[in-house]
């Protein structure tokens, strides 16, 4: 973990700030814990082992969780949507306050947003646990869930918007007081991420408010699945970057200091984040390559734009690795690759993020295949897709959040990390499980195995799939062990009685840059041109096709309750 010190912190968060951030982390970890219970069950079903009847007693009052699709929905919603959103808003709160060295401008606004998210979680959980919303986290019409499910998701998203507005106002006031000072990188990163999130979620807002809720309430008799999918994927792929950018904020703005060095280039870091804002939204049609309602030309455009978003990821790879090499060589690292051994692998926070980066490298390679039209026709809706997906949100994101938690929980609680060696072990175990799991999912996907299917119980599964499906189960089980170790370490740390001795603490590890941030070009710290360019590109990439689909809407498909 981050070394305790007797030097005064650069900026001390108030007890109220720490408590507020702590509530975010609490709900995030609870969602992760519950949602992850169903991950191994899905993996075991792929290997032909159905354990759902054995857990029915846990949910007897609500008719039991006894469906593969109900479990998959719970896993996706709680892990991909709730765990990430609560953690990101909590981490962003800390990054804004610590980066700007000032309190939130309107604390009550952020608290309203947070508790709205909590209410939304509870509302959505009722139909989820009652098997009335087993529609996966994509909830494609004409599959229809109970209206409470959609209302709950709306409250979660709007609550996150409100928290974002609190960040914007805080940054605006800071800028008014510091017009010639570059925005601290960690603050710029998380605020920019929230702006991208609000732009991206306009798609799902249009889908839910304009199409799904009137349909689920019975106000209209049918829905247009094609238009719904287009709106969903307007949000669905940028959602990946909403998850990723806080991890990148840590890799750029914190990890170099934790490794004992400095950020290689403040300018490249800022450029990468602005390019993510510009390029992350207008590429949703690459998820709709097999949709007949989308013309081939638009699919081609979005495929090209998808390749384009790989550029800021390559900038991230170069800059972060250069920062780590600088740190390692300061610690005595020698040779072309020998410096890697000098990184602080014994620090659980550092190890988790390093392993996250390694897994994301593999995930990025798989993403290139997904974006390639001809290749995608082979991979579409196979297990290759969740194999790739788990290397992003379940690896680069989740492992990075592990690492952030290993210093953030001690920071906000004033308590030392419980069993630091166990924190290191949790990341390695999770990493090993993910390698086995994702490799097997990619392999069996190439053989044609469909996703979202309990393959181990299907009579048509060829024998050549069996070994790979067994590896899916083994890898999923190992991952779950690593994840549970993380939960135990964080929970015991938070609730133990032991506190830091007077003068000891864990500070927020904000990295300095080798170059003076004030020398960063002004255009890399200006919002207006980037926002204008972003909206122009979105209009060009989506406008004509959305207009065509909206005016040609066919709301004739009835609801199908799974």
C-alpha angles and dihedrals in degrees: 000000000000109000117257114236141183094225113109115258117257091236127000119217115223121251088250091054092049092048091050092050089046092057089055091052092045094057091041093054093044090053091047092050096050095040093048091057088074097047095076089044090058090047092048091051088056086059092049098259115126110195098164093100088055093059097043091103090065091066102028093131091059099043095267134271098266105142129090089218094047090051092046091051092050090048093050098042097044098040104032099035112020103034091048099042095049093044093046095050090048094048090044090054090055093045093051095047096042095040095050093033092225140097123266109278095232108016093180090060092058091046091052089051093049096049090045087058090050092050089048091052092052093046093050092045093062097067091033093059091039091058091244096118106043092144099117121244090287091058094197114197135260082049102088130205132190111283091243090068092059093042090052093051090049090054092049092051095043090047090055089049091054091050087051091053088055089056093048093052091048092051092044092055091046090051091051089055095041106034096158098041122097114244110254107261098236091051094046090050098052096040091049088050091054091049090052089048093054092048092047095047091058085086097056090041089057091046097049100037098036102036117008104043096049087047096047091047090053094244090127126031099224148013138220107241093192095056090043091054091048092052091045095052091046081070101023101073098038084053086073090061092046085061095041104045096068087053088050089049088058094043092052103031106032114014095069090059092045088053091051100256144076139268109277096219130005090189095055090047093054092045090053093053093048091050090052089054091049099043108029100079108047099064107074096115091074084076089057101053091127095043108112092203093067116077117237092241093063091047089054093050092051091046090056091046089051090056087049094058087060089073097073088045089056089048087053092050092051097043097044094046090048090051091050092047090051089052094047094049089051085056092054101273116162138186134031093296103358091094089073090074090059094062113107097261089162091067107090092208093054095042093052092053094044091053089046090057093050092052092046090056088062090044092054091053089053090049090060088056091049092052093051108096100215093041091046091058086065096041101039114123093356125122087263087082098057088041088059092040092055091053088060113035096018094043118021091033104034096041090048089052088051088056095046090050092054090068101023097057092052088046096054097037100041089229128122119249110270114236101352091193090056088053089056091046093050091060095046092049092048090047093052092048092049092051091054095042099045094043091053093046092050092047098048089043090059087053089057103261109160121233124234090035131115090235097179090062096044116105094212098062110124118229093244089069096056098082092049092047089052089054089051089058094045093048092046092051092049091048090052091053091053091047093050090052088055091051092049094049093049095043095048090045091053098044102035119109096226113103135184116278116250109289094020123108144135111250127204103270100230110175125223119224125239087228121054107260088218088066091058109114113267092234088066089062100046123098105193102069093045094048092048091049091047095054092044091053092047092051092049094046098043110014103085094042094046091049090051093049095044094050091043094047117153108193094182104114113105123218121270114203108208 
